[in-house]
Amino acid sequence: MRPLFIILLLCGSLCCSAQNSFNDGKEERIKKVDFPKNAIELLKNTLPKEVEEIQYYKEQDPVKSSYEAKLKYKGKKYRIEFSEKGILEDVKVTIKAKNIKPRTLEMIKKHMYNTYTSFRFKKIRRQYQNNNSQPKKVIRNGFLGDTKSGFSYEIIAEVKKKKKRYFIEITFTKDGNFKSVRTIF
């Protein structure tokens, strides 16, 4: 009985660590004072007053280093990413598949079925990128859930291809056209 319990305990811990391992980089929580000052100022002047506690992070991945503010607003999770110099890069809002237009979701799934043996969405985010140097507008669009402005869908998915399972971060346009993919684990 005891060896069976130990095996079950080990299997459970492996499953939990595998679920957490699709994080796409090393993330470290930091204090507000260690976050770029101009980013703090932008958030202070732009975020809705009802925003719940903001958590600050420094993110390192193989390609770059950045800062991220994570928060909740009206039951949704937001991630606001800044460069090392405190310049807004993007706003990401975690959504559910039902929040994507049916035709767009159909195109996304069609791409996934054509590319992978099987797949499972782990996280879906609407991503508003700061391409036009109007950071306040980008943040407002993210918090208003503006579907008329430019945005993309960023999806973290577990996929299977040629009997191999791994996690990817895949991006689609707001119309469901494939943009990019990268393996994250």
N, C-alpha and C positions, 0 to 999 in steps of 0.2 A: 504494500500500500504506500509506503513512504517513497520508494523510487518513482512510482507513478505520479505522486504529488510533485516531486522535484522536476520531473520531465514536463509536467503541465505548467509549472511555474516558469521554467525556462522558455517554453514555447510562447507563453503569454508575454514575457518581457521582450522576446525577439520580435513579436508582432507589433508591440507598442513602439519599439525603437525603429522598426521599418516604416511605420506610418509617419513618424516624425522626421524621417530622413529625407523626405522629398523637399526639404528646405533648400532653396537655391543659393546658399552662401552662408557664411558665418555672420551671425547677427549678435550684437552685444548691446544690452540695455545701458543707456548712459543717462547722466543727469542733464537737466535743462540747460545748465550753465555751459555744458560741453557741446551743445548743439550750436550751429552757426547763428550768429546774432541776427543777420538779415532775414534768415528763414523764420526765426522766432517772431520778428517784427511783422513779416508777411502773414503768418498764421494769426497773430493777435489782431490784425486789421481786417482779416478776411473771413475767418471761421464764424459760423453762427454761434450765438451766445449759449444755446442749449447743448453744446458739445460736451460729452462726458470726458472724464480724465484723459489727458494726452500722455502717451508713453513715447519716449524718445530712444532711438536706436542708431547705432553705427553699423553699417553693413559692409562686409568685405566679401567679394567673390573673386574668382580668378582674373576677371577682366578689369574691375574697377572698385573703388571705394565710394560709399555714399552715406547719406543720413536719411532717416525715415521717421516720420511721426505717425503713430498709430492711434486711432481713436474710434469711438462709436458715436453715431448720431441717428436718432430715430430708428434704433434697432439694426442699423446697418454698420458694417465694419469698413473703415477707410484707412488707406495707407497713402501718405503724401511723401514723395521722395524728392530729395534735394541733392545737388552735387556737393563735392567737398567744399566748394566756395559758397554754398548756401543758395544756389540758383535752383528754382523749381524745375524738376524734370518731368514728373507726372503725378496724377492723382488716380488711385485705384479704389474702386468700390466693389466689395464682394457682393455678388448677386447669385440668384438661382437660375437654373436652365429655363424655368417658366417665365423669367423676365426678359428672355430673348424672343424676338419676333419669330413665329413658327417657321416661316420661309428661311430665315437666316439660320436658325437652329438646324433645320433640315440640311442646308448646305454644309454646315460645320460637321454634322454627323456623317454626311456622305463622304467628305474628305477623310474623316477618321476611318470609316469602314473600308475605303479604297486603299488606305495606307497601312493599316495595322490589322492583325488577326483579330484582336479584341482590344477594347479600351474601356476605361472608367474615369469619368470626370471627378477630380478631387476638390478643385476650387475653380470657380469662374469669377473673373473680375472684369468690370468695365474700366478701361484705361483711357484717361484723358491726358494726352501728352502736351507739354508746353513747347510747341513748335513756333509760335508767333510772338514770343516775348511779352505776353500779356498774362502774367501769372495769376492775378486776381480773378480774371475772367475764367481761366482754366479751373481754379478751385471752385468758383461759383457754379460752373457747369457740372462739376462732379457732385456737388452737394444738392443741386437741383435735379440731378438725374437727367440732364438734358440729352435727349436722343437725336436732336437735330444737328448738334455741333459734331465736330470730328472726334471720334473715339474708336477704340479697338476693343476686341475681346481677348483677354489673356487667360488661358486655361492651363491649369496644372492637371495632368492626366497620368494615370498609370496605363501603360500600353503593353501589348504583347506582339512581337514580330519574330518570326522564325524560332519559336519556342523560347524566346528570351523576354523576360519582363523587366521593365524599367520605367522611370518617371520622366516626363517631358514638360516643358513650358512651351506652349504653342499659341501663336497669335493670329487672329483673323480680323479683317476689316469689319466695320459695323454692318456690312452687307453679307458677311460670311465668307469672303474670299480669303484664302490662305495668305499669310504674310511671312511668318518665320517660325522656326522650331529650334529648340536646343534641348539636349539631354541634361537632366539635372541630377539623376542618380540611376 
